Each structure stands twice: as C-alpha cells, then as structure tokens.
C-alpha cells in the first residue's frame, strides 16, 4: 500500500512480497510434508512442529497488518514469527536428527553449503512422485522453474 502523506496511519500490507514470508511459507509446507512422512500424526511433536511453522507464516502477515496502527506490535509479531521458526521449529528438527543418531550439520559446514547450493537451483531429477492426495513442494513463484524442478501444488 503506498504511503499517504495525509494519513496518520503507517504503510502496511504487501507481506506476500517479502522474502521472509516466502521462506516461512516454504518452511511451513515442507514441515507439513516432513511431519506427515516421518512423525506419527498422533504425536505431540507432529502437532508442535506444524503449529510452530504455521505461527511463523501467520505472524508475519499479522505483523504487516498491525503496522497500520503500531510499529511496536509489528515488531512484536515479527519477533514471535522468528521465535517460532528459530527457537522452536529448528530445535525440533535438530532433536529429530540427534534422537535418530544422525549428524547435525553446522550452517557453514561443507555439506550444508553444498545442499544450499543444490536447493537454490531446485533441481531434483530422481525425486519420487508424491502419494495421491499429498502436497508436492514447488518452487516459489518469483523463481523461474528449471527443467526437472519441483514446484508447489496440491494434488
């Protein structure tokens, strides 16, 4: 929304165009798929991880709306989004790896940097088809799909 110099309200909205929102939405979608695949649906962990990912997305959008009347509330909701994704969800993923005897890669490790480079291009030639009725993760709309890319749709 373009700022109106005569309005007492601060500019707000447009959160759908924020990279943080696109990443949070992708994390939410991936978390639902991950949890449905690897964590029992009746488990409290399943529910907590999905809700933490959802909270990250929703608090970004709510914070954007709150900007119209309160920068303080916008910052509070943005911080809640960060806490949901970093302080809760990331730790649940780390616990999942540790509890199964899998290695946790440091964010600057050779393996992590190689995976980030691979994911940046969204090319997964041997990816199995998703089960019928499940969500397939897809490339965010701002990226040009490449041959063999995975993009987000519901089946």
One Martini backbone bead per residue (centre of mass of N, CA, C, O) as a GRO file, in nm:
protein
  155
    1UNK     BB    1   0.094   0.037   0.026
    2UNK     BB    2   0.086   0.356  -0.026
    3UNK     BB    3   0.178   0.634   0.106
    4UNK     BB    4  -0.003   0.878   0.304
    5UNK     BB    5   0.062   1.200   0.403
    6UNK     BB    6  -0.241   1.241   0.542
    7UNK     BB    7  -0.195   0.991   0.708
    8UNK     BB    8  -0.167   0.845   1.035
    9UNK     BB    9  -0.088   0.594   0.894
   10UNK     BB   10   0.100   0.334   0.834
   11UNK     BB   11   0.244   0.139   0.632
   12UNK     BB   12   0.101  -0.163   0.479
   13UNK     BB   13   0.152  -0.459   0.367
   14UNK     BB   14   0.291  -0.687   0.129
   15UNK     BB   15   0.398  -0.963   0.254
   16UNK     BB   16   0.399  -1.150  -0.006
   17UNK     BB   17   0.682  -0.995  -0.105
   18UNK     BB   18   0.840  -1.125   0.111
   19UNK     BB   19   1.095  -1.331   0.171
   20UNK     BB   20   1.018  -1.425   0.457
   21UNK     BB   21   0.740  -1.531   0.371
   22UNK     BB   22   0.827  -1.736   0.156
   23UNK     BB   23   1.003  -1.903   0.346
   24UNK     BB   24   0.791  -1.965   0.564
   25UNK     BB   25   0.598  -2.111   0.371
   26UNK     BB   26   0.798  -2.333   0.285
   27UNK     BB   27   0.846  -2.441   0.570
   28UNK     BB   28   0.559  -2.522   0.627
   29UNK     BB   29   0.519  -2.719   0.393
   30UNK     BB   30   0.766  -2.901   0.463
   31UNK     BB   31   0.673  -2.975   0.751
   32UNK     BB   32   0.419  -3.125   0.678
   33UNK     BB   33   0.555  -3.339   0.506
   34UNK     BB   34   0.760  -3.440   0.712
   35UNK     BB   35   0.562  -3.518   0.941
   36UNK     BB   36   0.383  -3.714   0.773
   37UNK     BB   37   0.636  -3.905   0.711
   38UNK     BB   38   0.811  -3.918   1.018
   39UNK     BB   39   0.558  -3.846   1.209
   40UNK     BB   40   0.333  -3.918   1.415
   41UNK     BB   41   0.013  -3.782   1.418
   42UNK     BB   42  -0.030  -3.837   1.742
   43UNK     BB   43   0.199  -3.661   1.798
   44UNK     BB   44   0.305  -3.378   1.957
   45UNK     BB   45   0.536  -3.306   1.765
   46UNK     BB   46   0.376  -3.273   1.509
   47UNK     BB   47   0.200  -3.037   1.606
   48UNK     BB   48   0.425  -2.841   1.696
   49UNK     BB   49   0.572  -2.809   1.424
   50UNK     BB   50   0.335  -2.710   1.255
   51UNK     BB   51   0.261  -2.466   1.440
   52UNK     BB   52   0.531  -2.318   1.424
   53UNK     BB   53   0.526  -2.276   1.117
   54UNK     BB   54   0.254  -2.129   1.107
   55UNK     BB   55   0.329  -1.895   1.295
   56UNK     BB   56   0.541  -1.767   1.117
   57UNK     BB   57   0.349  -1.686   0.888
   58UNK     BB   58   0.115  -1.539   1.046
   59UNK     BB   59   0.293  -1.319   1.192
   60UNK     BB   60   0.378  -1.169   0.941
   61UNK     BB   61   0.094  -1.086   0.846
   62UNK     BB   62   0.001  -0.950   1.113
   63UNK     BB   63   0.233  -0.744   1.130
   64UNK     BB   64   0.160  -0.594   0.872
   65UNK     BB   65  -0.123  -0.503   0.969
   66UNK     BB   66  -0.019  -0.358   1.238
   67UNK     BB   67   0.143  -0.118   1.104
   68UNK     BB   68  -0.095   0.087   1.085
   69UNK     BB   69  -0.083   0.137   1.427
   70UNK     BB   70   0.192  -0.049   1.516
   71UNK     BB   71   0.525  -0.098   1.544
   72UNK     BB   72   0.540  -0.266   1.801
   73UNK     BB   73   0.352  -0.496   1.701
   74UNK     BB   74   0.510  -0.570   1.454
   75UNK     BB   75   0.769  -0.652   1.608
   76UNK     BB   76   0.642  -0.865   1.788
   77UNK     BB   77   0.536  -1.054   1.558
   78UNK     BB   78   0.809  -1.094   1.423
   79UNK     BB   79   0.940  -1.225   1.674
   80UNK     BB   80   0.746  -1.464   1.690
   81UNK     BB   81   0.823  -1.583   1.419
   82UNK     BB   82   1.120  -1.629   1.482
   83UNK     BB   83   1.077  -1.809   1.731
   84UNK     BB   84   0.917  -2.034   1.594
   85UNK     BB   85   1.144  -2.110   1.385
   86UNK     BB   86   1.410  -2.105   1.570
   87UNK     BB   87   1.338  -2.190   1.875
   88UNK     BB   88   1.155  -2.438   1.784
   89UNK     BB   89   1.175  -2.582   1.502
   90UNK     BB   90   1.484  -2.619   1.477
   91UNK     BB   91   1.502  -2.791   1.740
   92UNK     BB   92   1.322  -3.023   1.643
   93UNK     BB   93   1.502  -3.109   1.409
   94UNK     BB   94   1.753  -3.163   1.578
   95UNK     BB   95   1.626  -3.379   1.760
   96UNK     BB   96   1.558  -3.578   1.539
   97UNK     BB   97   1.851  -3.638   1.461
   98UNK     BB   98   1.972  -3.719   1.737
   99UNK     BB   99   1.759  -3.953   1.807
  100UNK     BB  100   1.875  -4.106   1.523
  101UNK     BB  101   2.194  -4.064   1.482
  102UNK     BB  102   2.228  -3.797   1.331
  103UNK     BB  103   2.370  -3.548   1.172
  104UNK     BB  104   2.469  -3.213   1.244
  105UNK     BB  105   2.486  -2.935   1.056
  106UNK     BB  106   2.657  -2.675   1.008
  107UNK     BB  107   2.590  -2.385   0.832
  108UNK     BB  108   2.920  -2.389   0.729
  109UNK     BB  109   2.933  -2.650   0.610
  110UNK     BB  110   2.998  -2.832   0.338
  111UNK     BB  111   2.723  -2.979   0.325
  112UNK     BB  112   2.536  -2.733   0.360
  113UNK     BB  113   2.641  -2.565   0.119
  114UNK     BB  114   2.575  -2.778  -0.096
  115UNK     BB  115   2.269  -2.792  -0.039
  116UNK     BB  116   2.204  -2.496  -0.090
  117UNK     BB  117   2.291  -2.497  -0.384
  118UNK     BB  118   2.093  -2.713  -0.477
  119UNK     BB  119   1.828  -2.566  -0.376
  120UNK     BB  120   1.859  -2.305  -0.548
  121UNK     BB  121   1.785  -2.486  -0.821
  122UNK     BB  122   1.555  -2.705  -0.792
  123UNK     BB  123   1.708  -2.992  -0.861
  124UNK     BB  124   1.529  -3.325  -0.888
  125UNK     BB  125   1.551  -3.598  -1.087
  126UNK     BB  126   1.482  -3.847  -0.846
  127UNK     BB  127   1.202  -3.773  -0.759
  128UNK     BB  128   0.943  -3.892  -0.616
  129UNK     BB  129   0.631  -3.938  -0.618
  130UNK     BB  130   0.357  -3.835  -0.481
  131UNK     BB  131   0.110  -3.911  -0.309
  132UNK     BB  132  -0.206  -3.927  -0.327
  133UNK     BB  133  -0.321  -3.617  -0.185
  134UNK     BB  134  -0.053  -3.468  -0.174
  135UNK     BB  135   0.194  -3.250  -0.124
  136UNK     BB  136   0.386  -3.052  -0.346
  137UNK     BB  137   0.679  -2.913  -0.373
  138UNK     BB  138   0.755  -2.578  -0.481
  139UNK     BB  139   0.842  -2.317  -0.647
  140UNK     BB  140   0.860  -2.010  -0.611
  141UNK     BB  141   0.721  -1.767  -0.819
  142UNK     BB  142   0.998  -1.586  -0.844
  143UNK     BB  143   1.094  -1.845  -0.982
  144UNK     BB  144   1.233  -2.005  -1.239
  145UNK     BB  145   1.171  -2.280  -1.382
  146UNK     BB  146   1.330  -2.583  -1.416
  147UNK     BB  147   1.441  -2.855  -1.524
  148UNK     BB  148   1.318  -3.072  -1.281
  149UNK     BB  149   1.146  -2.918  -1.099
  150UNK     BB  150   1.004  -2.816  -0.790
  151UNK     BB  151   0.664  -2.754  -0.716
  152UNK     BB  152   0.371  -2.597  -0.579
  153UNK     BB  153   0.103  -2.831  -0.506
  154UNK     BB  154  -0.206  -2.980  -0.525
  155UNK     BB  155  -0.353  -3.314  -0.568
   0.00000   0.00000   0.00000
